[in-house]
Structure formats: C-alpha cells, structure tokens
C-alpha cells in the first residue's frame, strides 16, 4: 500500500513539474519562444559596441536610438523610436546574431528612404548617458503623458544600460518645462488618446473668464471717461453736521397704581 502511494506521489510531482515548465515557456514573449537563443543575447552584461542616433534628432524632435552589443553568437541590436516633443518612447524592435549590426541597419535605412524618395538620415555615435536618458527617460515621459508604450518594451530594454541613481532628465522632452509640444490634426489627437476635449473645455473656460474680466475693465474705463467728460455727476457726500442729541427718555408713571392712581413726576 505504501509502495503504491509513493508511486502516485512521484507521478503527481512529475506532472506538476511538466505543468510548471510549460507555463514558464508560454509566459515568455512570443519573440523569445520563436528565438530560443535571444534571451541570452539580450543582456547589458555583453560588451558594448556603442549607441547610435540620427544626426538630425534634435531638429526633427524624433530620435532613432540604437544600442549595439557583442553577444556570444554575433552582434545584437535594440532600436528605439523616441518622440522627444510629445509621446516619448513610442516604438522598439531588435535583432540578434548579426555580423555587423550597424552596417545592416544603415543599409535598411537607405533602402527605406529610397523607396520614399527621401535622403536617409545619417547615424552617428552618441554618448551613452544621453542615449540611455532618451530611451529610458522617454519611457518615463510617455507614462507621464499617458501614452501607450511599445509591445515587448521590457524585452529590448534588457540591452540598455540602467539610468543613474538620480533618475531621468526630462528637460530634453517637450518644451523643457514639463509641457508637451503637440502636433497633428484634431482627429489625430483624438485617435491618439490625448484628452483633447478636456483641454478644449479648459481653454474655453479660461477664455470666457478673460473676456468677462476685459468687459468689466472696459465698463470701468467707459464710466471713468464719462465722469471726466461731465456726462455723469456723482452726488457729493453729505456734509458732516453736529452730532444728534439723544432722544428724551419716555415718561413712565412712578405710582404703582399706574394710570388709575396718583402720578408724580
């Protein structure tokens, strides 16, 4: 009897281990399930080749930041598209097992620009601190602006160095004072999830208050002008006279009999 119980316990433990292993595999992102070696390649412990960025990112307010590292089975790259004017880090992708990640990336950018009849942007090396701040600071900025973050963002962030202890410097985003620089049509803004109607209502309320205040000022100015021109004559305040005398006390009967008895003054 004890032998059968022991076998049943072993079978149950084996089934539980298999179930946990399957759950662990299915819990992984799809890209890791399809590329088993990618998980080991995505690590900031691998030697850094460099961070690269489009040279016109400040003027275009759109930074394409790329992190390249030397993994065991070739170079691995993680790329992030960062809208520094409004939405922050809005897209990301990557690839592993590359011979020359930077050359392959530049070739793809040139092909895409040629298809659109454009001149491809030039990728230049960028300081690691700035690149990390644009990527991870862009994530913080996107959350602050209530913008959706890219799918599999945490996966590709594994390749990026951490932020310093002080946190991100968000002064490079928006207008530098914590406000986004929003662009696009009204329909684009509504589709993006931006609270446009709420902002418009607040602007209308502020405009109404400003108009009311201006109309009040104009009415005061008009009355002052009419007073100066003699159209309105305000009565002079009454002159101060002698103080009023107190009223004499009301006469009261002293006799307890009241009106029916003898009265004494």
C-alpha positions as CSV (number, residue, x, y, z in Angstrom):
1,X,0.0,0.0,0.0
2,X,2.8,2.4,0.9
3,X,4.6,1.5,-2.3
4,X,1.5,2.5,-4.4
5,X,1.2,5.8,-2.5
6,X,4.9,6.5,-3.2
7,X,4.5,5.9,-7.0
8,X,1.4,8.0,-7.1
9,X,3.2,10.9,-5.4
10,X,6.2,10.6,-7.8
11,X,3.8,10.7,-10.8
12,X,2.0,13.7,-9.4
13,X,5.2,15.5,-8.8
14,X,6.4,14.8,-12.3
15,X,3.1,16.1,-13.8
16,X,3.4,19.3,-11.7
17,X,7.0,19.9,-12.9
18,X,5.9,19.5,-16.5
19,X,3.0,21.8,-16.0
20,X,5.3,24.5,-14.4
21,X,7.8,24.1,-17.3
22,X,5.0,24.6,-19.9
23,X,3.7,27.6,-18.0
24,X,7.1,29.2,-17.9
25,X,7.6,28.7,-21.6
26,X,4.2,30.1,-22.6
27,X,4.7,33.1,-20.2
28,X,7.7,34.2,-22.3
29,X,7.2,36.8,-25.0
30,X,6.5,35.3,-28.4
31,X,9.8,36.5,-29.8
32,X,11.7,34.6,-27.2
33,X,9.7,31.4,-27.9
34,X,10.4,31.7,-31.6
35,X,14.1,32.5,-31.0
36,X,15.4,30.4,-28.1
37,X,18.9,32.0,-28.1
38,X,17.6,35.6,-28.0
39,X,17.0,35.6,-24.2
40,X,20.7,35.0,-23.5
41,X,21.8,37.6,-26.1
42,X,19.7,40.4,-24.6
43,X,21.8,41.4,-21.6
44,X,23.6,44.6,-20.7
45,X,26.5,42.5,-19.5
46,X,27.6,41.9,-23.1
47,X,30.4,44.3,-24.3
48,X,29.0,47.5,-25.7
49,X,29.8,48.3,-29.3
50,X,28.1,51.7,-29.0
51,X,25.0,53.8,-29.0
52,X,24.0,55.4,-32.3
53,X,21.4,58.1,-33.2
54,X,20.2,60.0,-36.3
55,X,22.2,63.2,-36.5
56,X,19.1,65.4,-37.0
57,X,17.2,64.2,-34.0
58,X,17.1,67.5,-32.1
59,X,15.7,69.5,-35.1
60,X,13.3,66.7,-36.1
61,X,12.3,66.1,-32.5
62,X,12.3,62.4,-33.3
63,X,15.3,60.3,-32.1
64,X,16.1,56.8,-33.5
65,X,18.4,55.4,-30.9
66,X,20.2,52.1,-31.3
67,X,22.2,50.0,-28.8
68,X,24.6,47.5,-30.3
69,X,26.4,44.8,-28.2
70,X,28.7,41.9,-28.9
71,X,26.9,38.7,-27.8
72,X,28.2,35.1,-27.9
73,X,26.7,34.3,-31.3
74,X,27.1,37.7,-33.0
75,X,26.1,41.2,-32.5
76,X,22.7,42.1,-31.1
77,X,20.9,45.4,-31.6
78,X,17.9,47.1,-29.9
79,X,16.4,50.1,-31.6
80,X,14.0,52.7,-30.0
81,X,12.0,55.4,-31.7
82,X,11.6,58.4,-29.3
83,X,9.3,61.3,-29.9
84,X,11.0,64.0,-27.7
85,X,8.3,66.6,-28.4
86,X,5.3,64.7,-27.2
87,X,4.9,60.9,-26.9
88,X,8.3,59.8,-25.6
89,X,9.5,56.2,-26.4
90,X,6.8,55.0,-28.9
91,X,8.3,52.0,-30.7
92,X,11.1,49.4,-30.4
93,X,12.5,46.4,-32.1
94,X,15.7,44.4,-32.3
95,X,17.6,41.5,-33.7
96,X,20.4,39.1,-32.7
97,X,23.0,37.0,-34.4
98,X,24.2,39.8,-36.8
99,X,27.7,40.1,-38.3
100,X,27.8,43.9,-38.5
101,X,24.6,45.3,-36.9
102,X,25.4,49.0,-37.7
103,X,26.1,48.4,-41.4
104,X,22.9,46.3,-41.8
105,X,20.9,49.0,-40.0
106,X,22.3,51.7,-42.3
107,X,21.5,49.6,-45.4
108,X,17.9,49.1,-44.3
109,X,17.5,52.8,-43.6
110,X,18.9,53.7,-47.0
111,X,16.5,51.3,-48.7
112,X,13.5,52.7,-46.9
113,X,14.5,56.3,-47.7
114,X,15.0,55.4,-51.4
115,X,11.5,53.8,-51.6
116,X,10.0,57.0,-50.2
117,X,12.2,59.3,-52.3
118,X,14.0,60.7,-49.3
119,X,17.5,61.3,-48.2
120,X,18.4,58.8,-45.5
121,X,19.4,60.1,-42.1
122,X,23.0,59.7,-41.0
123,X,23.6,57.6,-37.9
124,X,26.3,59.0,-35.6
125,X,27.7,57.7,-32.3
126,X,26.1,59.3,-29.2
127,X,27.2,59.5,-25.6
128,X,25.9,56.5,-23.6
129,X,24.4,58.8,-20.9
130,X,22.4,60.8,-23.5
131,X,21.2,57.7,-25.3
132,X,20.1,56.0,-22.1
133,X,18.3,59.1,-21.0
134,X,16.5,59.4,-24.3
135,X,15.4,55.8,-24.2
136,X,14.5,55.3,-20.5
137,X,13.6,58.9,-20.0
138,X,11.3,58.6,-23.0
139,X,9.5,55.7,-21.2
140,X,9.0,57.9,-18.1
141,X,7.8,60.8,-20.3
142,X,5.4,58.6,-22.1
143,X,3.9,57.4,-18.9
144,X,3.6,61.0,-17.6
145,X,1.8,61.9,-20.8
146,X,-0.4,58.8,-20.6
147,X,0.8,57.5,-23.9
148,X,0.8,53.7,-24.7
149,X,4.2,52.0,-24.5
150,X,5.5,49.6,-27.2
151,X,4.9,45.9,-27.1
152,X,7.9,43.9,-25.8
153,X,9.5,47.1,-24.5
154,X,10.8,45.4,-21.3
155,X,12.4,42.7,-23.5
156,X,14.5,45.1,-25.6
157,X,15.3,47.3,-22.6
158,X,17.4,44.4,-21.3
159,X,20.2,45.6,-23.7
160,X,20.2,49.2,-22.5
161,X,22.2,50.4,-19.5
162,X,20.3,51.5,-16.4
163,X,19.6,55.1,-15.5
164,X,21.8,56.8,-12.9
165,X,20.6,57.0,-9.4
166,X,19.1,60.5,-9.9
167,X,16.6,59.2,-12.5
168,X,15.9,60.6,-16.0
169,X,16.4,64.2,-17.0
170,X,13.1,65.1,-18.6
171,X,14.1,68.6,-19.6
172,X,15.0,67.3,-23.1
173,X,11.4,66.4,-23.7
174,X,8.5,68.7,-24.6
175,X,9.2,72.4,-24.2
176,X,11.7,71.8,-21.4
177,X,9.3,72.9,-18.7
178,X,7.2,69.8,-18.4
179,X,4.7,70.6,-21.2
180,X,4.4,68.5,-24.4
181,X,4.7,70.1,-27.8
182,X,1.7,68.6,-29.5
183,X,1.3,68.4,-33.3
184,X,-1.3,66.9,-35.6
185,X,-4.9,67.4,-36.6
186,X,-7.8,67.3,-34.1
187,X,-8.7,63.8,-35.4
188,X,-5.1,62.6,-35.0
189,X,-5.1,63.9,-31.4
190,X,-8.4,62.2,-30.5
191,X,-7.3,58.9,-32.0
192,X,-4.0,59.0,-30.1
193,X,-5.9,59.1,-26.8
194,X,-4.9,62.7,-25.9
195,X,-7.6,64.3,-23.7
196,X,-8.3,66.9,-26.3
197,X,-12.0,67.6,-25.4
198,X,-11.0,68.2,-21.8
199,X,-8.2,70.6,-22.8
200,X,-10.6,72.5,-25.2
201,X,-13.2,72.9,-22.4
202,X,-10.5,74.2,-20.0
203,X,-9.3,76.7,-22.7
204,X,-12.9,77.8,-23.3
205,X,-13.5,78.4,-19.6
206,X,-10.2,80.4,-19.4
207,X,-11.2,82.5,-22.5
208,X,-14.6,83.2,-21.0
209,X,-13.1,84.3,-17.7
210,X,-10.6,86.5,-19.6
211,X,-13.4,88.1,-21.7
212,X,-15.5,88.8,-18.6
213,X,-12.6,90.5,-17.0
214,X,-11.9,92.5,-20.1
215,X,-15.5,93.6,-20.4
216,X,-15.5,94.6,-16.7
217,X,-12.4,96.7,-17.3
218,X,-13.9,98.3,-20.4
219,X,-17.0,99.2,-18.5
220,X,-15.0,100.8,-15.7
221,X,-12.9,102.7,-18.2
222,X,-16.0,103.9,-20.0
223,X,-17.6,105.1,-16.8
224,X,-14.4,106.9,-15.8
225,X,-14.3,108.7,-19.2
226,X,-17.9,109.8,-18.8
227,X,-17.2,111.2,-15.4
228,X,-14.2,113.1,-16.7
229,X,-16.3,114.5,-19.6
230,X,-19.1,115.6,-17.2
231,X,-21.7,113.2,-18.5
232,X,-22.0,111.6,-15.1
233,X,-22.2,113.8,-12.0
234,X,-21.9,111.8,-8.8
235,X,-23.7,113.5,-5.8
236,X,-21.3,114.8,-3.2
237,X,-21.3,113.1,0.1
238,X,-23.4,114.9,2.7
239,X,-21.5,117.4,4.9
240,X,-20.9,116.3,8.5
241,X,-23.2,118.2,10.9
242,X,-23.3,118.4,14.7
243,X,-23.9,115.2,16.5
244,X,-27.5,114.3,17.0
245,X,-28.9,114.8,20.6
246,X,-30.1,111.8,22.4
247,X,-33.8,111.3,22.5
248,X,-35.5,112.2,25.8
249,X,-36.5,109.2,27.9
250,X,-40.1,108.1,27.7
251,X,-42.3,109.3,30.5
252,X,-43.3,106.5,32.9
253,X,-45.7,106.6,35.9
254,X,-44.0,106.2,39.2
255,X,-47.1,105.3,41.2
256,X,-47.7,101.6,41.4
257,X,-51.3,102.1,40.5
258,X,-50.4,103.1,37.0
259,X,-52.7,105.4,35.1
260,X,-55.5,105.0,37.7
261,X,-53.6,106.3,40.7
262,X,-51.7,109.5,41.7
263,X,-49.0,110.5,39.3
264,X,-45.8,112.1,40.5
265,X,-43.2,113.5,38.1
